[in-house]
Amino acid sequence: MTEQPPPYWLRDNCPCAECRDPRNGQKLFQIDDLPADLALAASKEIDGNLEVLWSDGHRSRYPLAWLAEETDGDGRTERDKRLWTAADFARGLPEADWEAYLTDPAEQAAVLAAVRRSGFALLRGVPTVERQVLRVAESFGYVRVTNYGELFDVRVEPDPNNLAFTSVAIAPHTDNPYRDPVPTLQLLHCLENSATGGDSGLVDGFTAAAVLRDEAPEDFATLTRTPVPFVFRDRRTELRADRPLIDVDPLGRIREVRFNNRSIGTLRAGADELTAFYAAYRRFAAITLRPELQLTFRLGPGDCLIFDNTRLLHARTAFQQDGHRHLQGCYADVDSLAGTLAVLHRRTAALDELAGLFAGQGAGEYLGEAVTMAEHMLQAAAAAEAANAPDHLVAAALLHDVGHFFDEHGQESTHGRELMQGQDNRHSHTGADRLARWFGPEVTEPVRLHVAAKRYLCAVEPDYRAKLSEASEYTLRVQGGPMDGREAAAFAELPGAVDAVAVRRWDEQAKEAGAGTPDFDHYRPLLASLMR
């Protein structure tokens, strides 16, 4: 680390359990709770961490890799996008099969990442039934209900309130620019498309804006600073939002494009400003129509297009009424898609972390038994599976001893050895707190209570204690010995007591040297399905 961060920034980001709830990561203090003269009393780098003693006596530990991370944004600006032209998709569109998308987290992550990065993705094989587009939106987020309803039908209507509901060609545009906030995602699901014409088109609005900035920087500046009145009216609705055609963030990076010739109201300004605006507006419109920027394709029955409505302009060629063209659409928001994608990445990282523990520290001995730690936990999970236990108990059995891999700060350690040296390491609580970042109480509480369950069973079932191994008998004494009558009665009343007892019994069965079990990867889908 080359530069020491400012003290308030560093303390505000302390990851310890006193400063942040270990289950949800939320801060447990207010910034003005910190002393006015806060300072570092001492600091040192050790084992890949910066350890800090603060002037008020608090201790913090920060991974050096985390301190070295670069500033990241919310992924909404041009910096985090792949700007494209039509030729970039000569080999095909970003697409996936609907069933694979639903069943394979990696496939779902790839689709959502394409929407984030390139602005769109196409799902094939989506059932051609009414309202199915809502199921697609709900697979990653929430439907944005508008005056068009929770969904809308894109087909020829006898009395349309929007040109989209006719057979005429529609030039590249973004939807609903008269809303603030505008729906950030749009979905279009093709139910039927047998008419001549009616092909779909997309234009990367960020690419068009970047071309404008390169070719005519003054025009670009005009469109970023001129608020345009976008208006929509029908018999039941009146909407207006005054926003620029190109929106940039405080650093000048393109963040949003609103472009819809049909919805621009009357812009009122001085003659010079109007002249400058219309010159820039015309130049930008011409850029969006350049052939090299227009990606054209045909949606067939079962295709569902998901695209970023704050970035991509979509279009349609005219079609004849010699057949039927029927799409159903809905709106959603990119924050929920981004959140779902982040959760998928987080789950993958969490499962990779757990797999690393099984392969790494898990290869070490298990507290005086004839099996390794990983073998012990995998045997417990296999016993739970053999008993047809519900998924959450299989997960609890698999993960019940992960607390042995961490110290009280949540850092990886050989902490489990302390138990064999006569000091209770409270690994059940450490493990449950660690797992609470990813799993709900149905998994974490049997883990938290599995040591107490051992003490309980030894109190109420003498035969159970008689079958304990020598090492297990030793750790029982270190952990407090059998419960007395009052403790046992109180334990039996706990909500997770029955599940904890089940996990404990599988725990005691899981000490057979050389027993064959599935490996950790066998349990990844089960764990992923339980992650919150």
C-alpha positions in Angstrom: 0.0 0.0 0.0 1.6 3.3 -1.1 -0.6 5.9 0.6 -2.4 5.8 4.0 -6.1 6.6 3.5 -7.6 9.5 5.6 -8.6 8.3 9.1 -12.4 9.0 8.9 -12.6 7.2 5.5 -10.7 4.2 6.9 -12.8 4.0 10.1 -16.1 4.5 8.2 -15.2 1.4 6.3 -14.2 -0.8 9.2 -15.6 -4.3 8.4 -15.6 -5.7 12.0 -18.7 -7.0 13.6 -18.8 -4.1 16.1 -19.1 -1.7 13.1 -21.2 -3.6 10.7 -23.9 -6.2 11.1 -22.3 -9.4 9.9 -25.5 -10.6 8.4 -26.3 -7.7 6.1 -23.2 -5.5 6.2 -25.1 -2.4 7.3 -23.2 0.1 9.6 -24.0 0.1 13.3 -22.8 3.6 14.0 -23.3 7.2 12.7 -20.4 9.1 11.3 -20.7 11.7 14.0 -20.4 9.0 16.7 -16.7 8.9 15.9 -14.4 11.1 18.0 -13.6 14.6 16.7 -9.8 13.9 17.1 -9.8 10.4 15.6 -6.4 9.3 14.7 -4.4 6.1 14.0 -2.5 5.1 17.2 -0.6 2.3 15.4 -0.8 0.3 12.2 1.0 -2.6 10.6 0.7 -4.8 7.5 0.5 -8.5 8.4 -0.7 -11.6 6.5 -2.2 -9.5 3.6 -4.0 -7.2 5.9 -3.6 -3.7 7.4 -4.2 -3.9 11.1 -5.0 -0.6 12.8 -5.2 0.5 16.4 -7.3 3.6 16.8 -6.9 6.5 19.2 -10.2 5.5 20.9 -9.0 1.9 21.4 -10.9 0.3 18.6 -9.1 -2.2 16.4 -9.7 -2.7 12.7 -8.4 -5.1 10.0 -8.5 -4.3 6.3 -7.5 -6.7 3.4 -4.7 -5.0 1.4 -6.4 -6.2 -1.8 -9.6 -4.3 -0.8 -7.6 -1.2 -0.1 -6.0 -1.3 -3.5 -9.3 -1.6 -5.4 -10.0 1.2 -7.9 -13.0 3.4 -7.7 -16.0 1.9 -9.4 -19.3 3.5 -10.5 -22.8 2.2 -10.8 -22.2 0.8 -14.3 -24.6 3.2 -16.0 -22.2 5.5 -17.9 -20.3 4.9 -21.2 -17.1 4.0 -19.2 -18.6 0.6 -18.3 -20.3 -0.1 -21.6 -19.3 -1.8 -24.8 -20.2 0.8 -27.5 -21.0 -1.0 -30.7 -22.0 -0.7 -34.4 -23.9 -3.3 -36.4 -20.8 -5.0 -37.7 -19.8 -6.0 -34.2 -22.7 -8.6 -34.3 -21.9 -10.1 -37.6 -21.4 -13.4 -35.9 -24.7 -13.3 -34.1 -26.6 -11.6 -31.4 -26.1 -12.1 -27.6 -28.7 -14.8 -27.0 -29.6 -17.8 -24.9 -32.3 -20.5 -24.7 -35.0 -19.7 -22.2 -34.8 -23.1 -20.4 -31.1 -22.8 -20.1 -31.4 -19.3 -18.8 -33.9 -20.5 -16.1 -31.8 -23.5 -14.9 -28.2 -22.4 -15.3 -27.0 -19.5 -13.1 -24.0 -19.0 -15.4 -26.3 -18.7 -18.5 -28.6 -16.2 -16.7 -25.6 -14.2 -15.6 -24.3 -14.1 -19.2 -27.6 -12.8 -20.5 -27.9 -10.1 -17.8 -24.3 -9.1 -18.3 -24.9 -8.7 -22.0 -27.8 -6.3 -21.3 -25.6 -4.3 -18.9 -22.6 -4.3 -21.2 -24.0 -4.2 -24.7 -27.5 -2.9 -23.9 -29.5 -5.9 -25.0 -29.9 -9.7 -25.2 -32.3 -12.0 -26.8 -34.0 -15.0 -25.2 -35.1 -17.8 -27.6 -37.8 -20.3 -27.0 -39.8 -18.3 -24.6 -43.3 -19.9 -24.5 -45.7 -18.1 -26.9 -48.4 -17.6 -24.4 -50.1 -14.4 -23.3 -48.4 -12.5 -20.4 -45.2 -14.6 -20.6 -43.2 -11.4 -21.0 -44.1 -10.6 -17.4 -42.5 -13.9 -16.3 -39.3 -12.9 -18.1 -39.2 -9.5 -16.3 -39.8 -11.2 -13.0 -36.9 -13.6 -13.6 -34.5 -10.7 -12.8 -36.6 -7.9 -11.3 -40.0 -6.1 -11.2 -42.4 -4.9 -13.8 -42.9 -1.1 -14.0 -46.6 -0.4 -14.4 -47.4 2.6 -16.6 -50.5 4.1 -18.2 -50.2 1.3 -20.7 -50.8 -1.2 -17.9 -48.4 -3.9 -16.6 -48.0 -5.0 -20.2 -48.9 -3.7 -23.6 -49.8 -5.3 -27.0 -47.8 -4.1 -30.0 -50.2 -4.8 -32.8 -52.5 -2.9 -35.1 -55.2 -1.3 -33.1 -58.4 0.3 -34.5 -58.0 3.5 -32.5 -54.3 3.8 -31.5 -53.0 6.3 -29.0 -49.5 5.7 -30.2 -48.0 5.1 -33.6 -46.4 1.9 -32.3 -49.9 0.4 -32.5 -50.1 0.8 -36.3 -48.3 -0.8 -39.2 -46.2 2.2 -40.2 -42.4 2.3 -39.9 -41.1 3.6 -36.6 -37.7 5.4 -36.6 -35.1 4.8 -34.0 -36.3 6.1 -30.6 -36.4 5.5 -26.9 -39.7 4.9 -25.1 -41.5 7.0 -22.6 -39.1 10.0 -22.6 -42.0 12.0 -21.1 -41.6 10.1 -17.8 -39.2 11.0 -15.0 -37.8 8.6 -14.1 -38.0 6.9 -17.5 -38.4 3.1 -17.6 -34.8 1.9 -17.9 -35.5 -1.5 -19.4 -38.0 -2.6 -22.1 -39.0 -6.2 -23.0 -40.6 -7.2 -26.3 -41.9 -10.8 -26.6 -42.9 -12.0 -30.0 -46.1 -14.1 -30.1 -46.6 -14.0 -33.8 -44.9 -12.5 -36.8 -46.3 -13.7 -40.1 -46.7 -10.3 -41.8 -44.4 -9.1 -44.6 -42.0 -6.6 -43.1 -42.0 -5.6 -39.4 -38.3 -6.2 -38.8 -36.8 -4.9 -35.6 -33.9 -2.6 -35.3 -31.5 -1.3 -32.6 -29.1 1.6 -32.5 -26.5 2.2 -29.8 -27.5 5.7 -28.6 -24.2 5.9 -26.7 -22.2 5.2 -29.8 -24.3 7.8 -31.7 -23.7 10.4 -29.0 -20.0 9.6 -28.9 -19.8 10.1 -32.7 -21.6 13.5 -32.3 -19.1 14.4 -29.6 -16.1 13.5 -31.9 -17.5 15.2 -35.0 -19.3 18.3 -33.5 -18.3 18.9 -29.9 -20.4 22.1 -29.7 -23.5 20.3 -30.9 -22.9 17.6 -28.3 -22.6 20.2 -25.6 -25.8 21.9 -26.8 -27.8 18.6 -26.5 -26.4 17.9 -23.0 -27.4 21.3 -21.6 -30.7 22.0 -23.3 -33.8 20.7 -21.4 -36.3 19.4 -23.9 -40.0 19.1 -23.1 -41.2 15.6 -23.8 -45.0 15.3 -23.7 -47.6 12.6 -24.0 -51.4 13.1 -23.9 -54.4 11.0 -24.5 -57.9 11.0 -23.2 -56.8 9.7 -19.7 -53.2 10.7 -19.4 -51.0 13.7 -19.5 -47.2 13.4 -18.9 -44.3 15.7 -19.2 -40.6 15.6 -18.5 -38.0 18.3 -19.4 -34.7 16.5 -19.9 -31.8 16.8 -22.4 -31.5 14.5 -25.3 -28.1 13.4 -24.0 -27.5 13.3 -20.3 -24.0 13.2 -18.8 -22.7 12.5 -15.3 -20.7 15.2 -13.3 -17.5 13.9 -15.1 -19.0 14.5 -18.5 -19.5 10.8 -19.4 -22.6 9.8 -21.4 -25.1 8.4 -19.0 -28.5 8.5 -20.8 -30.1 9.2 -24.1 -33.7 10.3 -24.6 -34.6 10.5 -28.2 -38.2 10.4 -29.5 -39.3 12.7 -32.3 -42.9 11.8 -31.8 -42.9 13.0 -28.2 -40.9 16.3 -28.3 -43.1 19.2 -27.3 -42.6 22.9 -28.1 -39.2 24.0 -27.0 -39.3 27.7 -26.1 -36.1 29.7 -25.9 -34.2 32.6 -27.6 -33.7 32.5 -31.3 -29.9 31.8 -31.0 -30.5 28.9 -28.6 -33.3 27.5 -30.8 -31.1 27.7 -33.9 -28.2 26.0 -32.1 -30.5 23.3 -30.7 -32.1 22.4 -34.0 -28.8 22.3 -35.8 -27.5 19.9 -33.1 -30.7 17.9 -33.0 -30.7 17.4 -36.8 -27.1 16.3 -36.8 -27.7 13.8 -34.0 -30.8 12.4 -35.7 -28.9 11.9 -39.0 -26.1 10.0 -37.1 -28.7 7.6 -35.6 -29.9 6.8 -39.2 -26.4 5.9 -40.5 -26.6 2.4 -41.9 -23.5 1.2 -40.0 -25.1 2.0 -36.7 -28.4 0.2 -37.4 -28.6 -3.4 -36.3 -31.6 -5.0 -38.0 -33.1 -8.5 -37.3 -36.4 -10.2 -37.2 -38.1 -11.4 -34.1 -39.8 -14.8 -34.5 -42.4 -16.5 -32.2 -40.8 -17.2 -28.9 -38.1 -14.5 -29.1 -38.0 -12.0 -26.2 -35.8 -9.0 -26.6 -34.5 -7.3 -23.4 -32.9 -3.9 -23.9 -31.7 -0.8 -22.1 -34.2 2.0 -22.8 -31.9 4.7 -21.6 -29.2 3.8 -24.1 -30.6 1.9 -27.1 -32.9 3.3 -29.7 -35.2 0.7 -31.1 -37.0 0.8 -34.5 -39.3 -1.1 -36.7 -39.8 -1.3 -40.5 -43.3 -0.9 -41.9 -45.3 -4.1 -42.4 -48.2 -5.2 -44.6 -51.4 -6.5 -43.1 -51.1 -9.8 -45.1 -50.4 -11.7 -41.9 -50.3 -11.1 -38.1 -47.7 -9.3 -36.1 -48.2 -9.5 -32.3 -45.7 -8.6 -29.7 -46.3 -8.1 -26.0 -44.1 -5.7 -24.1 -43.5 -4.5 -20.6 -41.1 -2.2 -18.8 -38.7 -2.9 -16.0 -35.7 -1.2 -14.4 -32.0 -1.8 -14.8 -31.3 -1.5 -11.1 -33.1 -4.7 -10.4 -31.3 -6.4 -13.3 -28.0 -5.1 -12.1 -28.8 -6.3 -8.6 -29.7 -9.8 -9.7 -26.5 -10.0 -11.7 -24.5 -8.8 -8.7 -26.2 -11.5 -6.6 -25.4 -14.1 -9.1 -21.7 -13.0 -9.1 -21.7 -12.9 -5.3 -23.1 -16.4 -5.1 -20.5 -17.7 -7.5 -17.8 -16.0 -5.5 -19.2 -17.3 -2.2 -19.4 -20.8 -3.5 -15.8 -20.5 -4.8 -14.8 -19.3 -1.4 -16.4 -22.3 0.3 -14.9 -24.7 -2.3 -11.5 -23.2 -1.5 -12.0 -23.8 2.2 -12.9 -27.5 1.5 -9.9 -27.9 -0.8 -7.5 -25.9 1.4 -7.9 -25.9 5.2 -10.4 -28.7 4.8 -7.6 -31.1 3.9 -6.3 -30.8 7.5 -7.0 -33.1 10.3 -10.4 -33.0 12.0 -9.8 -32.5 15.8 -8.1 -35.9 16.5 -10.4 -38.0 14.3 -9.4 -40.3 11.5 -10.8 -38.1 8.8 -10.0 -34.6 7.4 -12.2 -31.7 8.1 -13.5 -31.8 4.5 -14.2 -35.5 4.7 -16.1 -35.0 7.9 -18.3 -32.3 6.5 -18.9 -34.1 3.2 -19.8 -37.3 5.1 -22.3 -35.4 7.3 -23.9 -34.0 4.2 -24.1 -37.4 2.6 -25.7 -38.8 5.7 -28.3 -36.0 5.5 -29.0 -36.8 1.8 -29.3 -40.5 2.6 -31.9 -39.6 5.2 -33.9 -37.6 2.5 -33.4 -34.5 4.6 -34.7 -31.2 3.2 -32.1 -29.1 1.3 -31.6 -26.6 4.1 -30.5 -29.4 6.4 -28.2 -31.0 3.8 -26.6 -27.6 3.5 -26.4 -27.2 7.3 -24.8 -30.6 7.7 -22.3 -29.8 4.9 -21.3 -26.4 6.4 -21.7 -27.0 10.1 -18.0 -26.8 10.9 -16.9 -23.9 8.7 -16.4 -21.9 11.9 -13.2 -23.9 12.6 -11.7 -22.1 9.6 -12.1 -18.5 10.9 -11.0 -16.5 14.0 -13.2 -14.0 15.9 -12.5 -11.4 13.2 -13.8 -13.5 10.4 -10.3 -14.0 9.0 -9.1 -17.5 7.8 -7.1 -19.3 10.5 -6.4 -22.7 12.0 -8.7 -21.6 14.9 -10.1 -25.1 15.3 -6.9 -26.3 16.9 -7.6 -24.1 20.0 -10.5 -26.4 20.8 -8.1 -29.4 21.1 -5.9 -27.2 23.3 -8.7 -26.8 25.9 -10.1 -23.5 24.7 -13.7 -23.3 23.4 -13.4 -21.5 20.0 -17.2 -21.1 19.7 -16.9 -22.2 16.1 -20.7 -22.8 15.8 -21.4 -19.1 16.3 -18.4 -18.0 14.1 -19.6 -20.3 11.4 -23.2 -19.2 11.6 -22.3 -15.6 11.5 -20.1 -16.1 8.5 -22.7 -18.1 6.6 -25.4 -15.5 7.4 -23.9 -13.3 4.7 -25.3 -15.9 2.2 -27.9 -18.0 3.8 -31.0 -17.6 5.9 -31.7 -18.8 9.4 -33.0 -22.2 8.2 -29.3 -23.0 7.4 -27.4 -20.9 9.9 -29.4 -21.7 13.1 -28.8 -25.4 13.0 -25.1 -24.6 12.5 -25.2 -22.1 15.4 -26.9 -24.7 17.7 -25.1 -27.9 16.7 -22.7 -27.7 19.6 -25.5 -26.9 22.0 -27.3 -29.9 20.5 -24.5 -32.2 21.4 -24.6 -31.0 25.0 -28.4 -31.4 25.0 -28.3 -35.0 23.6 -25.7 -36.0 26.2 -28.1 -34.7 28.9 -31.2 -36.4 27.7 -29.9 -39.6 25.9 -27.2 -41.3 28.0 -26.6 -43.8 25.2 -25.7 -41.0 22.9 -22.8 -39.9 25.1 -21.6 -43.4 25.4 -21.1 -43.6 21.7 -18.9 -40.5 21.4 -15.4 -40.8 20.2 -12.6 -40.0 22.5 -11.9 -36.7 20.8 -15.6 -35.8 20.8 -15.8 -36.6 24.5 -12.9 -34.3 25.1 -14.4 -31.4 23.2 -17.7 -31.9 25.0 -16.0 -31.2 28.3 -14.2 -28.1 26.8 -17.6 -26.8 25.4 -19.3 -27.0 28.8 -20.3 -30.6 29.2 -23.8 -32.0 29.2 -26.6 -29.5 29.9 -28.4 -29.5 33.2 -32.2 -29.9 33.3 -33.0 -26.3 33.1 -30.6 -25.7 30.1 -32.0 -28.8 28.3 -35.6 -27.6 28.7 -34.7 -24.1 27.4 -32.8 -25.6 24.4 -35.7 -27.8 23.5 -37.9 -24.7 23.2 -35.6 -23.0 20.6 -37.1 -22.7 17.1 -34.1 -24.4 15.5 -33.5 -27.1 18.1 -35.0 -30.0 16.2 -33.0 -29.2 13.1 -29.8 -28.8 15.2 -30.3 -32.2 16.8 -30.7 -33.8 13.3 -27.4 -32.1 12.1 -25.7 -33.2 15.3 -26.6 -36.8 14.7 -25.2 -36.7 11.2 -22.1 -35.0 12.6 -21.4 -37.9 14.9 -21.8 -40.4 12.0 -19.3 -38.5 9.8 -16.0 -39.9 11.1 -15.4 -42.9 8.9 -11.9 -43.1 7.4 -12.0 -43.7 3.6 -15.8 -43.5 3.2 -16.8 -42.4 -0.3 -18.9 -39.3 -0.6 -19.8 -36.8 -3.3 -17.4 -33.9 -3.6 -18.2 -30.2 -2.9 -19.2 -29.5 -6.5 -22.1 -32.0 -6.1 -23.6 -29.6 -3.5 -23.1 -26.3 -5.4 -26.5 -26.2 -7.1 -28.2 -27.0 -3.8 -26.3 -24.3 -2.0 -27.0 -21.8 -4.8 -30.7 -22.4 -4.6 -30.7 -21.6 -0.8 -28.6 -18.4 -1.1 -30.5 -15.3 -0.4 
